[in-house]
Structure formats: structure tokens, C-alpha cells
Amino acid sequence: MHDNIIVAENLGFSIPVFQPAERKINRNPLRLMTDFYSNQSERNMRSLISDVNFKLKYGQRLGVMGGNGGGKTTLLRLLTGVYAHNNGTLMINGSTHGLFDFQMGILPDATGVENIYLRGLQMGLSLRNIKEVIPEVLEFAGVGSAINDLFGTYSTGMKLRLATAISTMISPDILIMDEWVGSGDENFKKKLDARMRRIVDDSKALIIASHSARVIRDLCSHVLVIERGKSIFVGTVEDGIEAYLESMSKLKFEDKSKNDIYV
């Protein structure tokens, strides 16, 4: 166990299903009290993740593959602490940092500098740490004196560059990504690619969800395949890609069979 940086055993995450009538408090005011003050809610639950099992050792790079709506993003959010799992166990040894939406948490009514401090504090940095990385952020973003202007006044390209520079200003123990980044003009893409590869190299583990076999082969040492919220394969990259393609073919066949009923 001590060799593992992440261990997930029978990991599950469910959410309550709200029927239209249940959303009206005046229909059943006692339901609101039950939900707030007890654990005896009778709402139906929908499972988004169930029975996901994998172990990730230090230095390993895990690619998560699966169809749209299969649970990849939900799993990543569980691993970063955005959601709290309510079934199974999850052990994480180290800090995690998720890269899902670079502009998430950026305030348009705050200046560029203020956003650096705000996002830095959200990512767990001290004020001293933030001050130390500001020169690097400014150099990478290339927004010049506009750093003191309101973020909402920036051009689309400036917003992207600064938000990206802010989101990638730390190197966590475990980097978690939903697809490989690749936005902006060609020069910025090259800078960003080099920066992200440095962060990956500095991290103790990487977990990235992607549909791209090229990205998985390039970055990963292992693959986890998810189908309908369940792990159906954990192993080597080539076997994982094959399992993913087989899963996608099966899902397409099942969807076609359902549609054929109405033909």
C-alpha cells in the first residue's frame, strides 16, 4: 500500500433524483425538514460512479478512457475533492490539482494581479508563495501592463493566456487533467505544451481523461477504461486502448439496437 499514491476500492458516487413535484416546497414541506435534519430521505438515488477499482503507484501515468457520459469527468472530480464519494474507499497520498477549466474561479471584475492572488489562495498557496511566482506568471501570460486592468476588459487571447498561466503556476504531487490542453495561437500552444510537460515531469503521478489514443500513448503508462460508471479494465496502454475500442463498439451496437425497435 505504501508504494501507491492512489488507491480506489469499490469507489462509488450517487446523487439524489429530484422529481418535478418534489421541487415544490409547498407540496411537501416536511420533506425539506427531513432532508436538512436527518439521514432518512426517501429520495431515489442515481449512481454516477460504482465499483471503480484501481491502484496508481508513484511515477505512473494513468489514462482514463470511456464513452461520453461514461463517468470519466465525475471520477476526476472525485479524485480532486470537488465531489465526495459516498461508497467505497479512496486513499490519496499527496496534493492533487485538477485542470478542467482554466477560467474557472477567475473574476472578471478583479484585475489580473488580484486574480493571481485569489486563485493562488484557492489552490492552497501562501501570500509569500504567490508573490514569488508572479514574475513567472506575467512572463508566461505576456499581457504586459494590462495585468493591472480588470480581467473582463481583456481580449479573448489575453484572458486565455493569463488564466492558463495562473492555473498552471503550481506543480502538484498528482496532476489531474480532463483532456490535454492545446488552446491559443501556435506560438502559445508550443509554450503551453512545454510548460505542461514540465509540470507532468515534476509531478509524482498523472491522471488524464482522453478519447485520443495518441495522447494516451504519448503520456501514459497505464489505462483505466470506464463504461457506464464502472471500471472494466485496468492495465497496459495498448491493451487498454483495445478494451476502450471494444467498449465503444459494443455501446454503439446497443444504441443502434434500441433505435431499431422504433424503425
N, C-alpha and C positions, 0 to 999 in steps of 0.2 A: 504494500500500500504506500510506503514512503517514497517509492520510485515514481508514483503517479502524481501529476499536478492536478488532474481532474478525474473523478470517478462518479459516474452516474449509474444508479441501480434502480431499475423499475421506475424511472422518473416519469412523473405524470403531472398534468396541469389541466384543470377543468374550470369552466365558468358557468354561472347560473344562466338559464334560459328564461328570458322575460317574455311572457305572452302579452299581447296588446292590452287585455283587460287588467293585467296585473300592474301596469304602469300608472294607473289612475288611483291615487291615494284614497280618494273618497269612495271607491268601490270596496276597499277592504283596509281601513286604517290600522287594524290590528296587525296586519302583515308587516307594515313598516316597523312597528314596535318589536315584532318577533325578529326581524332581520337585524335590527340595531342592537338588541339587548340579549339575544340568545343565539345558540348554535343549532336551533331546531327548525330552520327554514325548510319549507317543503317544496321549494322551487326545484324544477328539473335541472340537472347539470349536463353540460355538453363537454365531452372530453376533446381537448385540442392536442394534447400530448399524452401518450400512455405507453408504459413498458419500453422506454428508451434506455438502452444499456450500452455503455462504452467506457473505456479507460484510456486516458491520454498521459503518456509519460513525458518527462522533461525533454525538451528538444524536438518533440514530434509535431507535425503539422497535419491537422485533420481537415479534410474537405467534407462538407455536408451536402449531399445531393438528394434530390427528390422533386416530384412534380409540384406545380403551382398549387398552393393551398394544402400542401402535404405536412406542414408543421416546421419547416426549416427556420423561418424568422421567429416563430414563437419559441423554439428551442434556444436560439441565440439570445433572446431577451430573458429567458430563464437563467442562462449562464452568466449574463451581465448583471442580474439582480433587478432588472426592470419589472419582471413578474416574480412572484414567489411560488415555488412548486407546492402542490398540495397532496402529492402522492410520491412514494419512493424516497430515495435519498440522493443528495448531491453534495460531494466534497470537492472544494476548490482550495488549493494551496497557492495563494498569491493574489495579486491585484489583477482585475480584469478591466478592459477598456473596449467598449463597443463602438464601431464606426458604422452607423446606419444612415444617418442624415447629417451631413456636415453643418447645415444651418440650424439644426435643432438646438434650441436654447439661446440662439443669437437674438438680441433685442434690436429692432430697427430704430427705436428712439434713444438708443445709447450710442456713444461714439465708438470708434474702433478700439481705442485703448480701453475704454470701460468694458467692452465685450470680452477683451482678452482677460481682464481680471475676473469678470463674472463667470466665464466658462472655466477658467483655471480653478477657481474656488469650487465649482461644481464637480470638477474632476479630482478634487482632493489635494490640490497644490496649496502650499502656504503662500502668503503675500510675497515673501522673500523669493521663493522658487519662481513665482510668476514674473517678478521683476527681472530675474536673471535670464529668463527665456524670451523676454520681449524683443531684444535686438534680433534674435534668430527668426522670430515670427515676422517681424517687419521686413527683414531681408527676403524671406521666402515669399511673402504676400506681394511685395512690390507696390504698395499703394501710396507710398510717399507721405506727403504732408496731410493727405486725406485721412490719415489714421485718427486725426482729432475731429473729423466731421462725423455726423450721425450716420450710422450704418445704412439706414434707409435711403440715404441720398446717393449711395454708391451705384455704379453701373453693375450689370449682371456679372460681368467678368471679375470686377473688384470684389463683389460680395463672395463669389466662389473662391477666389484666391485667399481672402482673409479668413473665411470660415474654415477652409481646408487647413490653413496654417495653424489656426487655433486648435482645431480638433486633433491635429497630429503633433502637438508640441510636447507630448509625453511618450515615453516608451514603457508600456505596462509589462507585467510578467506574462499576461495572457492577452493577446490581441485577438479580438473577435470581429469579424467583418461579414457583412451581407453583400457579397459580390466584390470583386476587385475594383478599385477606383480608377477612373480614366476620363475625367471631365476637363473641359477647358481647351485652349488652343494647343497646338502641337508642342510649342516650347514649354508651356506649363505642364502638359502631360508628361514630358520627359523628366522635368524637375520632380513632379509628384510621384512618378514611378520610382525614381531613385530614392526619394525620401521614404516611401512606403517599404521598399525592400530593405532599407537600413533599419527601419522600425521592426520589421519581421525578423531580421537577423539578430537584433538586440533582444527580442522577446524570448521567453523561455518556452512558449508554446503559441501556436496559431490555430484558430478555428475559423474557417471561411466557408460560407454557403455560396454555391455557384452551380449554374447549369453548364458551364463551359468545361469540357474535358481538357482543353488546352491549359486553362488556368489551374485546374486541379493537378494535372501532370507537372506543371511548372513549379507549383508552390508546395504541394502536399506529399506527405509520406504515407498517409493512411486515408481511408474514406469511410464515412458513415452514410448509409443510404436510409432515408426515411420514406415510408409510404403510409399515408393516412394517419400520421402522428406516431407511428411505431417504427422502431429500428428493425430493418430486415436484413442488414448486412453491416459488418464492421471488419475491415481487413485491408489488404494491399490496394494500391491505387488502380491498377489495371483490372483486378477482379471487381473492385468497387464500381468502376465505370461500366463494366459489363452488367453488373447487377442493376445499376441505375437504368441502363438502356432497356433491359428486360422488364423492369418495373414499369417504365413509361409505355412500352409496347402493350403490356397487359392492361394498364389503365385506359389506354386509347381503345383497345378492343372492347373492354367492359362498357365504356361510354357509348361506343358505336352500337353495341348490343341493346343498350337501353333505348337509344334513339330509334332503332329498328322496330321496336314494339309499336311505335306510333306511325310507322310508314304505311 
